[in-house]
Amino acid sequence: MTTISGLDCIRSLIAKTERGSHVNHAVKFPILLTARVTSAVLSTSISKFLVDTSGICFALALFVYIACSAVITSVAVLQATEVDQSLFVPASACDIQFVNASTGLIIW
């Protein structure tokens, strides 16, 4: 989910810079929200692997962490220009807490 949302965000960012105009996408709010929430939750979980792993597992965890950081960065640029911040920021904060809590309950 993060990969698909992140690739769509990066594609939208590239298309916007090439055309120099806004990208009209019917569901950009949920796409950006999904990319932001899933990449934020994954990056905090993956960062814990960086402490306890070594070798190929460390390299894989580092790659996933960097990919999540790239998605977060591209979403931050797009959310600042494409969606209403008064709705997006509270929605992402609440969704991140909800998904973190749900993930924690599933793991424990």
Backbone hydrogen bonds in HBPLUS format (Angstrom, degrees):
<---DONOR---> <-ACCEPTOR-->    atom                        ^
c    i                          cat <-CA-CA->   ^        H-A-AA   ^      H-
h    n   atom  resd res      DA  || num        DHA   H-A  angle D-A-AA Bond
n    s   type  num  typ     dist DA aas  dist angle  dist       angle   num
A0005-SER N   A0001-MET O   2.92 MM   4  6.08 173.2  1.93 155.6 158.0     1
A0006-GLY N   A0002-THR O   2.72 MM   4  5.70 158.4  1.77 147.3 154.8     2
A0007-LEU N   A0003-THR O   2.85 MM   4  5.93 160.9  1.89 146.8 152.1     3
A0008-ASP N   A0004-ILE O   3.01 MM   4  6.20 153.1  2.09 145.2 152.7     4
A0009-CYS N   A0005-SER O   2.93 MM   4  6.20 151.1  2.01 145.9 154.1     5
A0010-ILE N   A0006-GLY O   2.90 MM   4  6.17 163.2  1.93 153.7 157.8     6
A0011-ARG N   A0007-LEU O   2.83 MM   4  5.95 157.7  1.88 144.8 151.6     7
A0012-SER N   A0008-ASP O   2.89 MM   4  6.02 155.5  1.95 143.2 149.9     8
A0013-LEU N   A0009-CYS O   2.89 MM   4  6.13 153.9  1.96 146.8 154.2     9
A0014-ILE N   A0010-ILE O   2.94 MM   4  6.18 159.4  1.99 150.6 155.5    10
A0015-ALA N   A0011-ARG O   2.88 MM   4  6.07 161.9  1.91 148.8 154.4    11
A0016-LYS N   A0012-SER O   2.86 MM   4  5.98 152.0  1.93 144.1 152.0    12
A0017-THR N   A0013-LEU O   3.06 MM   4  6.27 159.6  2.10 146.4 151.2    13
A0018-GLU N   A0014-ILE O   2.95 MM   4  6.14 149.7  2.04 147.6 156.2    14
A0019-ARG N   A0015-ALA O   3.05 MM   4  6.16 159.4  2.09 147.1 151.8    15
A0020-GLY N   A0016-LYS O   2.69 MM   4  5.49 140.0  1.85 142.4 154.5    16
A0031-ILE N   A0027-VAL O   3.22 MM   4  6.35 157.6  2.27 148.4 155.1    17
A0032-LEU N   A0028-LYS O   2.89 MM   4  5.93 167.8  1.91 150.3 153.8    18
A0033-LEU N   A0029-PHE O   2.89 MM   4  6.01 157.9  1.94 150.6 157.7    19
A0034-THR N   A0030-PRO O   2.86 MM   4  5.90 160.4  1.89 143.2 148.4    20
A0035-ALA N   A0031-ILE O   2.98 MM   4  6.15 163.3  2.01 149.1 153.9    21
A0036-ARG N   A0032-LEU O   2.88 MM   4  6.00 158.9  1.93 146.7 152.9    22
A0037-VAL N   A0033-LEU O   2.92 MM   4  6.02 170.9  1.93 153.6 156.1    23
A0038-THR N   A0034-THR O   2.98 MM   4  5.95 166.3  2.00 150.2 153.8    24
A0039-SER N   A0035-ALA O   3.10 MM   4  5.89 156.2  2.16 137.3 144.6    25
A0040-ALA N   A0036-ARG O   3.02 MM   4  5.99 150.7  2.11 140.0 148.2    26
A0041-VAL N   A0037-VAL O   2.99 MM   4  6.16 166.1  2.01 154.9 158.4    27
A0042-LEU N   A0038-THR O   2.93 MM   4  5.97 161.7  1.96 144.4 150.3    28
A0043-SER N   A0039-SER O   2.91 MM   4  5.86 155.5  1.97 139.7 146.5    29
A0044-THR N   A0040-ALA O   3.27 MM   4  6.46 156.7  2.33 143.8 148.4    30
A0045-SER N   A0041-VAL O   3.18 MM   4  6.40 155.9  2.24 145.7 152.5    31
A0046-ILE N   A0042-LEU O   2.76 MM   4  5.87 166.0  1.78 158.0 162.2    32
A0047-SER N   A0043-SER O   2.99 MM   4  5.95 148.1  2.10 137.3 145.4    33
A0048-LYS N   A0045-SER O   3.27 MM   3  5.59 140.5  2.43 102.9 112.6    34
A0049-PHE N   A0046-ILE O   2.92 MM   3  5.19 132.8  2.14 105.1 118.2    35
A0053-THR N   A0049-PHE O   3.09 MM   4  5.84 128.8  2.36 156.0 161.7    36
A0059-ALA N   A0055-GLY O   3.10 MM   4  6.47 157.4  2.16 148.0 154.3    37
A0060-LEU N   A0056-ILE O   2.92 MM   4  6.12 158.1  1.96 148.1 153.7    38
A0061-ALA N   A0057-CYS O   2.90 MM   4  6.06 160.9  1.94 145.3 151.0    39
A0062-LEU N   A0058-PHE O   2.82 MM   4  6.00 156.8  1.88 149.8 156.6    40
A0063-PHE N   A0059-ALA O   2.96 MM   4  6.15 155.2  2.02 144.3 150.8    41
A0064-VAL N   A0060-LEU O   2.99 MM   4  6.26 163.8  2.02 152.7 156.4    42
A0065-TYR N   A0061-ALA O   2.90 MM   4  6.06 155.7  1.96 146.5 153.7    43
A0066-ILE N   A0062-LEU O   2.93 MM   4  6.14 159.5  1.97 149.3 154.3    44
A0067-ALA N   A0063-PHE O   2.92 MM   4  6.15 154.1  1.99 146.9 154.6    45
A0068-CYS N   A0064-VAL O   2.90 MM   4  6.14 158.0  1.95 148.7 154.3    46
A0069-SER N   A0065-TYR O   2.97 MM   4  6.21 152.1  2.04 144.0 152.1    47
A0070-ALA N   A0066-ILE O   2.95 MM   4  6.22 147.5  2.05 144.0 152.5    48
A0071-VAL N   A0067-ALA O   3.02 MM   4  6.34 153.5  2.09 147.6 154.5    49
A0072-ILE N   A0068-CYS O   2.90 MM   4  6.18 162.7  1.93 151.7 156.2    50
A0073-THR N   A0069-SER O   2.95 MM   4  6.12 157.1  2.01 144.5 150.7    51
A0074-SER N   A0070-ALA O   2.97 MM   4  6.19 163.2  2.00 148.3 152.6    52
A0075-VAL N   A0071-VAL O   2.88 MM   4  6.03 158.1  1.93 152.5 159.0    53
A0076-ALA N   A0072-ILE O   2.93 MM   4  6.08 153.0  2.00 144.1 151.6    54
A0077-VAL N   A0073-THR O   3.15 MM   4  6.45 154.9  2.22 147.9 153.3    55
A0078-LEU N   A0074-SER O   3.06 MM   4  6.27 165.8  2.08 147.7 151.7    56
A0079-GLN N   A0075-VAL O   2.70 MM   4  5.77 165.8  1.72 158.0 162.1    57
A0080-ALA N   A0076-ALA O   3.24 MM   4  6.17 148.2  2.35 135.0 142.2    58
A0081-THR N   A0078-LEU O   3.14 MM   3  5.39 137.4  2.33 101.6 112.8    59
A0082-GLU N   A0078-LEU O   2.74 MM   4  5.58 150.2  1.82 160.2 168.8    60
A0087-LEU N   A0084-ASP O   3.19 MM   3  5.68 153.7  2.26 110.6 118.0    61
A0088-PHE N   A0084-ASP O   2.98 MM   4  6.15 165.3  2.00 153.7 158.5    62
A0089-VAL N   A0085-GLN O   3.16 MM   4  5.67 165.8  2.18 136.6 140.7    63
A0091-ALA N   A0087-LEU O   3.20 MM   4  6.17 155.3  2.26 142.8 150.3    64
A0092-SER N   A0088-PHE O   2.85 MM   4  5.98 161.1  1.88 155.2 160.0    65
A0093-ALA N   A0089-VAL O   3.00 MM   4  6.14 160.7  2.04 149.6 155.3    66
A0094-CYS N   A0090-PRO O   2.96 MM   4  6.09 166.2  1.98 150.8 154.2    67
A0095-ASP N   A0091-ALA O   2.93 MM   4  5.99 161.6  1.96 146.3 152.2    68
A0096-ILE N   A0092-SER O   2.87 MM   4  5.90 156.4  1.93 146.4 152.5    69
A0097-GLN N   A0093-ALA O   3.18 MM   4  6.37 160.8  2.22 143.6 148.3    70
A0098-PHE N   A0094-CYS O   2.94 MM   4  6.18 160.4  1.98 150.3 156.2    71
A0099-VAL N   A0095-ASP O   2.87 MM   4  6.00 167.7  1.88 152.9 155.9    72
A0100-ASN N   A0096-ILE O   2.88 MM   4  5.96 158.5  1.93 147.3 154.0    73
A0101-ALA N   A0097-GLN O   2.94 MM   4  6.07 161.3  1.98 147.1 152.2    74
A0102-SER N   A0098-PHE O   2.90 MM   4  6.09 161.1  1.94 148.2 154.0    75
A0103-THR N   A0099-VAL O   2.84 MM   4  5.91 162.5  1.87 148.3 153.4    76
A0104-GLY N   A0100-ASN O   2.88 MM   4  6.02 157.9  1.93 145.9 152.6    77
A0105-LEU N   A0101-ALA O   2.96 MM   4  6.21 155.3  2.02 147.9 154.0    78
A0106-ILE N   A0102-SER O   3.01 MM   4  6.25 154.3  2.08 147.0 154.0    79
A0107-ILE N   A0103-THR O   2.89 MM   4  6.10 164.6  1.91 155.6 159.5    80
A0108-TRP N   A0104-GLY O   2.95 MM   4  5.98 168.0  1.96 149.4 153.3    81
